[in-house]
Amino acid sequence: MAERLSIIIPALNEAGGIVGLLDALQPLRGQGHEVILVDGGSQDATLELARPYIDAALQSAPGRARQMNAGARAAGGDILWFVHADTRLGHGHAAALLQAMQADPDRAWGRFDVRINGRAPLLGWVARMMNLRSRLTGIATGDQGIFVRRAAFLDIGGYADQPLMEDIELSRALKRISPPLCLRQCIETSGRRWEQGGVVRIILLMWSLRLGYFLGLAPERLARLYT
């Protein structure tokens, strides 16, 4: 029996681009997969625009970890696929995910390579480094479209309730079950934060935040630096 996907999208004030993502997911809904959007308190038309394209609209306290956990609790699929609202997917991504999971049933989770959409030349280098680092360490970022068997997600208790680095904690917990599937197909994520903040500045900021986290600084303190 084919496994069913629950595609969980945390969103906050994404009216400008949410329809582009959701429209690409409509063929999957026609195949019996479900799309769940979890809004963290948008002040724009995100929810209104999304409703015709989704199977469930949920609201939760803001914070991606909380939003994704809320979506997982409502999900009915065998595999949870966490997709950021500023991600763009192609028609082959879901098929590649399902094929990889079916071919290696001992793997509990995985992620895609990522491409960062933007004009700054350095963004291509940033994406390559993200993908290489992830492949070497087995740590995934949320931009890479993390997918996980629902049973494994429940076994580890879901995302840690923290405002930053929740993807690192999830990866650490899932690595104790199995190494990740690192799919080479690229999903596309927005480079808006990089370009607005300056690519070099954001690179240095992210390196500093990751170093601080690995040295034991509290996620709440790091989140104040990230905003």
N, C-alpha and C positions, 0 to 999 in steps of 0.2 A: 504494500500500500504506500502511495506517495505521501511524503511528509508535508504537513501544512505549515506555512509561514505566518507568523504574526509580525507585521512590520510596525514598529513603535517609534513614533516621531515626537520628541520633545520640542515645543515651540514657544517662543516669546516674541511678540511683535514682528512677525514674519510675513505680513500681508503682501509685501512687495515681491515675494518670490515663492510663496508656499504652493501656489497652483501649479507652477512649473514642475515641482517634485511630484505632487500628487497625481497630476495628469499622466506621468510616465508609469505610475503604479496601477492604473486602471486595468490593463490586461491581466495582471496578477489577481485582482479581485474577481475577474471573470473566470479564473481557474480555481477559485475556492479559497484563496489566501485572504487574509484580513489586514486592514490598515487601521491603526489606532493612533489618533493624535492626542497628545496630552499638553494642554495649554497651561502655562505658568502664570497667567494673569495678564494677558495681552491687553494693551490699551488701544489697539487698532482693530482692523477687521479680519484678523487671522482666522478666528473660529468661523465666522460667517462665510468666508471664502472657502474654507476647507470642508464644510459639512457635506456638500454634494459628492465629494470624492472619497469619503472615508466610511468605515463601518462603525466606528465609535469615536465620540468626542468626549474627552475627560478633562477635568480641571483639577489642578493640584497646587500646593505651595510651590513657589518658584525654586529653581535648582534642578539641573538636569538629572542628578541621581534620584531625587524624589519623583520627578516626572516619569522617568523611565521605570522605576519600581512600580508606580501606579499603573502604567501601561501593562507591565508584565503581570500584575495581579488580575487584570481584566482579560488577558490574552487567552485564547483557546488553542493556539497553534502548537505544533511539536517543536518548532525552532523559533526563537525570538531573534529578530533582526532590528538592531537599534540604528536608526538613520537620522542624522541631524537635519534640521529643516533647510539648511543652506546647501545640502548635498544635491547633486544631479546624478541620476542613474540611467544606464542604458538598458535596452531590452534583454541583454544577455546576462546581466549580473545575477538575477535570481536563479536562473538555470544553472549557472556556474556554481553558485552556493549549494544548491540542492544536490547537484551531481557530486561535488566534493564531499559533502557530508554522507551521502549514500555510499560512496566508494570507500570511505574510511569510517565505519560506524564507531570505532573506538575513540575518535576525536570528538571532544565535547564542544569545541568552539573554534572560531577563526575570525579573520578579517581580510579586507581587500587592501591592495596598494592604493595610494591616493595620488591624485593630481590636483594642484592648486590653481584655480582659475584666476587670472589676473594679468596685468600688463608688465609688472616688474620682472625683469629677467631672473632675479635671484629666486623667484618662487619655484622654478623648476628644480633648482639645486636643493631648496628646502624640502620639497616633496621627496626627492631621491634619498636624502639623508633620513627623513622620517621612515621611509619604507625599509631602508637598510638597517637602521637601528632596531626597528620592530622585528625584523627577521632574525637579527642576531640575539636579541634579548628575550623574545617571546612576549613583549609588552606591546599592547595595542593602544591606539588613541581613538577617541570617539569619532574623529573625522574619518576613520578607516572603515566605518560601517561594521561594527562588531556584531557577530551572530553567535548564538549559543543554544544548545539544546535546553529546552525549558526545564527538564528534570535536573540538569546540572546547575542551572541558574538558581533554582529553588534550593538545591542542596547547599549552596554556598551562602544563601541568605540574600542574594541579589546584590545590588550596588550598595556600597557603604554610604551612609547618610552623611556626606561631607560636601562642601561647596566647590571643591577643586580636587583634581587628581583621582576622581572616582574611577576613571578608566584604568589607572595604574593598579589600584586596589583590586578591581575586578580581575584584571589579567593575572595578578599574583595568585589570587584564589583559584582561578581556573587552571593555571599551570600545574597546580597540585593534582588535578584530575587528568589532564593531557596537555601536550604541546598544542599550540594553535595551528590551524590550517592557514597558511599565508598565501592567499590567492593573488596572482600577479595582475589580474584584470584591475584596471584603475577606475575607481569612482572619483567623481569630481567634486571638490569642495570650494567654497567661495574664499577668495583671497582678500575680502574687504577689510578684515581686521588688520592684516599685514600691511595693506596699502595705506589705510588710514593712520596707523600708528608708526609707519616707517618699517620697512622689512628688517633692516639691521637692528633697530631698537627692539622689535618684537622677538627676533632671534635671541638677543642677549637676555631679554626678559624671561623667555621660556626656559632657557638654559639655567638662569638663576633660580627660577621657581622649582624646576626639577631638582637642582642641587640642594636647595633648601629643604625640599620634601624628603629626599633621601637622607639628609642629615637630621631629620626628625622635627622640623618646624611644623606647627599645626596648620592644617589646611585652611582654617578660618583666617589665620594671619596672612597666609599666602594669597588667599582670595582678595584681600584688601589691596594687595599690590597689583593684582591682575586686572582689576576693574579700572 
